[in-house]
Amino acid sequence: MAGLDEDYATAGFARRLGWGDRPAVLLVDPAVAYTHPDSPLYLGTGEIAAQAMSALAASARASGVPVIWTRVHFADASCSEAPLFAAKVPALKAFAEGSEFAGFTPPLAPAPGELVVVKHYASAFAGTSLAAWLASHHIDTLVIGGYSTSGCVRASALDALQHGFRPMVVREACADRAPGPHESNLFDLDAKYADVLSLDDALTELAAR
């Protein structure tokens, strides 16, 4: 991997975006679906990432930094709001109304007044008002954790960049089904679309706000 890092750096990848002036924490789909062993979407490291997300939320709240949540929701198991996505990934029915897997996984829960973005696709920006909300609150940086690294986290980080926000993806606050997809996507995000940073670095920066 060291050789690959050098190759990418020589080609001009993996430059730092850095933090802006007004960050917010974005926690992407921290649902029971990813931490319950009976769920088809279960991630073995999901609970570890949930603890890191909880630390991010606590630090942000202590510093007056907004915390934003996303959740996937479908009216029923047909997932008709996103028919092609559901055809590709039938396990999305875990987010249908009434599913035991659809809620936020402990210890994670929005505090009163925190924005909860309901979405039907991978990106937190797809078909939602998130970009407008961020712009109206003068947010320029998104500190991102969630599930899964290769899916909704990646899509949300990419769209954050494309909407003009600085994505800071927190390594320990993300999880995937296997180490390969997790590490590969963090590498690619860090090379092209986001700054990937440690939980300690994120907490230090949030505390300084």
C-alpha positions as CSV (number, residue, x, y, z in Angstrom):
1,M,0.0,0.0,0.0
2,A,2.9,2.3,0.7
3,G,3.9,2.0,-3.0
4,L,0.4,2.8,-4.1
5,D,0.3,5.8,-1.8
6,E,3.4,7.1,-3.4
7,D,2.1,6.4,-7.0
8,Y,-1.1,8.3,-6.3
9,A,0.7,11.2,-4.6
10,T,3.1,11.5,-7.6
11,A,0.1,11.6,-10.0
12,G,-1.4,14.5,-8.0
13,F,-4.0,12.6,-5.9
14,A,-4.7,12.7,-2.2
15,R,-4.2,16.4,-1.6
16,R,-5.8,17.9,1.5
17,L,-9.0,19.9,1.3
18,G,-8.8,20.9,5.0
19,W,-11.5,22.1,7.2
20,G,-13.6,25.2,6.5
21,D,-15.0,27.6,9.0
22,R,-18.4,26.1,9.8
23,P,-18.5,22.3,10.1
24,A,-21.4,20.0,10.8
25,V,-21.4,16.3,11.7
26,L,-23.3,14.1,9.3
27,L,-24.2,10.6,10.5
28,V,-25.3,8.4,7.6
29,D,-28.0,5.8,8.3
30,P,-26.9,4.6,11.8
31,A,-29.7,2.0,11.8
32,V,-30.3,-1.2,13.7
33,A,-30.2,-2.9,10.3
34,Y,-26.4,-2.7,10.3
35,T,-25.8,-3.8,13.9
36,H,-28.4,-6.6,14.5
37,P,-27.1,-10.1,13.6
38,D,-30.4,-11.1,12.2
39,S,-30.5,-8.3,9.6
40,P,-29.4,-9.1,6.1
41,L,-27.4,-5.8,6.2
42,Y,-25.5,-6.7,9.3
43,L,-21.9,-5.4,9.6
44,G,-19.6,-7.1,12.0
45,T,-17.9,-3.9,12.9
46,G,-21.1,-1.9,13.0
47,E,-21.2,-1.5,16.8
48,I,-17.7,-0.3,17.0
49,A,-18.5,2.4,14.4
50,A,-21.6,3.3,16.4
51,Q,-19.5,4.1,19.4
52,A,-17.3,6.4,17.3
53,M,-20.3,8.1,15.8
54,S,-21.6,8.6,19.4
55,A,-18.3,10.3,20.3
56,L,-18.6,12.6,17.3
57,A,-22.1,13.6,18.1
58,A,-21.2,14.3,21.8
59,S,-18.2,16.4,20.8
60,A,-20.2,18.3,18.2
61,R,-23.0,19.1,20.7
62,A,-20.5,20.3,23.3
63,S,-19.0,22.7,20.8
64,G,-22.3,23.9,19.3
65,V,-21.6,22.2,16.0
66,P,-24.8,20.9,14.3
67,V,-25.4,17.2,14.1
68,I,-27.3,15.9,11.1
69,W,-28.8,12.4,10.8
70,T,-30.0,10.4,7.8
71,R,-32.4,7.5,7.8
72,V,-33.7,5.3,4.9
73,H,-37.5,4.9,5.0
74,F,-39.9,3.2,2.7
75,A,-43.7,3.1,3.0
76,D,-43.8,-0.7,2.7
77,A,-41.7,-3.7,1.7
78,S,-42.1,-3.0,-2.0
79,C,-39.7,0.0,-1.6
80,S,-41.6,1.6,-4.5
81,E,-40.0,5.0,-3.8
82,A,-36.8,3.6,-5.2
83,P,-37.8,0.7,-7.5
84,L,-34.5,0.1,-9.3
85,F,-32.4,0.4,-6.1
86,A,-34.8,-2.1,-4.4
87,A,-34.5,-4.4,-7.5
88,K,-30.7,-4.3,-7.1
89,V,-30.7,-4.7,-3.3
90,P,-33.8,-6.5,-2.0
91,A,-32.5,-6.2,1.5
92,L,-33.6,-2.6,1.5
93,K,-37.0,-3.9,2.8
94,A,-35.2,-3.7,6.2
95,F,-36.1,0.0,6.1
96,A,-39.8,-0.5,5.3
97,E,-42.4,1.0,7.7
98,G,-42.7,-1.3,10.8
99,S,-39.4,-3.1,10.3
100,E,-37.6,-3.9,13.5
101,F,-34.4,-2.9,11.8
102,A,-35.3,0.6,10.6
103,G,-34.7,2.6,13.8
104,F,-31.5,4.2,15.0
105,T,-29.1,1.8,16.7
106,P,-28.2,2.4,20.4
107,P,-26.6,4.5,21.7
108,L,-27.3,6.7,18.7
109,A,-30.4,8.9,18.6
110,P,-31.1,12.5,17.4
111,A,-31.4,15.1,20.1
112,P,-34.4,17.5,20.0
113,G,-34.0,20.0,17.2
114,E,-31.4,18.0,15.2
115,L,-32.1,17.6,11.5
116,V,-33.1,14.1,10.4
117,V,-33.0,13.7,6.6
118,V,-35.2,10.9,5.3
119,K,-33.9,9.4,2.1
120,H,-34.6,6.6,-0.4
121,Y,-31.2,6.3,-2.2
122,A,-27.6,6.0,-1.1
123,S,-26.6,9.6,-1.0
124,A,-27.8,11.9,1.7
125,F,-28.3,14.5,-1.0
126,A,-30.3,12.5,-3.6
127,G,-33.9,13.8,-3.6
128,T,-33.5,15.6,-0.3
129,S,-33.2,19.2,0.9
130,L,-29.9,18.6,2.7
131,A,-27.8,20.9,0.4
132,A,-30.3,23.8,0.8
133,W,-30.3,23.3,4.6
134,L,-26.5,23.3,4.7
135,A,-26.2,26.4,2.5
136,S,-28.9,28.3,4.6
137,H,-26.9,27.6,7.7
138,H,-23.6,28.6,6.1
139,I,-22.1,25.1,6.6
140,D,-19.0,24.5,4.6
141,T,-17.6,21.2,6.0
142,L,-19.2,17.8,6.7
143,V,-17.7,15.4,9.2
144,I,-19.0,12.1,8.0
145,G,-19.5,8.7,9.7
146,G,-22.0,6.0,9.0
147,Y,-23.0,2.8,7.1
148,S,-21.8,1.5,4.9
149,T,-18.4,2.8,3.8
150,S,-18.7,1.6,0.2
151,G,-22.4,2.5,-0.1
152,C,-24.1,5.4,1.5
153,V,-21.0,7.0,3.1
154,R,-19.2,7.0,-0.1
155,A,-22.2,8.3,-2.1
156,S,-22.8,11.1,0.5
157,A,-19.2,12.1,0.6
158,L,-18.9,12.3,-3.2
159,D,-22.1,14.4,-3.4
160,A,-21.0,16.6,-0.6
161,L,-17.9,17.5,-2.7
162,Q,-20.0,18.0,-5.8
163,H,-22.4,20.3,-3.9
164,G,-19.4,22.5,-2.7
165,F,-19.0,21.1,0.9
166,R,-15.7,19.8,2.3
167,P,-16.1,16.1,3.2
168,M,-14.1,14.8,6.2
169,V,-14.7,11.0,6.5
170,V,-13.9,9.6,9.9
171,R,-12.3,6.2,9.5
172,E,-13.4,4.6,12.8
173,A,-16.9,6.0,12.5
174,C,-17.6,4.0,9.3
175,A,-18.1,0.2,8.7
176,D,-18.6,-2.2,5.9
177,R,-19.4,-5.9,5.4
178,A,-15.7,-6.8,5.0
179,P,-12.3,-5.1,5.5
180,G,-11.6,-5.1,1.8
181,P,-14.4,-2.9,0.6
182,H,-14.0,-0.7,3.7
183,E,-10.3,0.0,3.2
184,S,-10.5,0.2,-0.6
185,N,-13.2,2.8,-0.5
186,L,-11.5,4.8,2.3
187,F,-8.4,4.8,0.1
188,D,-10.3,6.0,-3.0
189,L,-12.3,8.6,-1.1
190,D,-9.1,10.0,0.4
191,A,-7.4,10.0,-3.0
192,K,-10.2,11.8,-5.0
193,Y,-13.1,13.1,-3.1
194,A,-12.6,13.6,0.7
195,D,-10.1,13.9,3.5
196,V,-10.1,10.6,5.5
197,L,-9.0,11.3,9.1
198,S,-8.9,9.5,12.4
199,L,-11.5,9.8,15.1
200,D,-8.9,11.4,17.4
201,D,-8.2,14.1,14.9
202,A,-11.8,14.7,14.2
203,L,-12.6,15.0,18.0
204,T,-9.7,17.4,18.5
205,E,-10.9,19.6,15.7
206,L,-14.5,19.6,16.9
207,A,-13.4,20.5,20.4
208,A,-11.5,23.5,19.1
209,R,-14.7,24.9,17.7
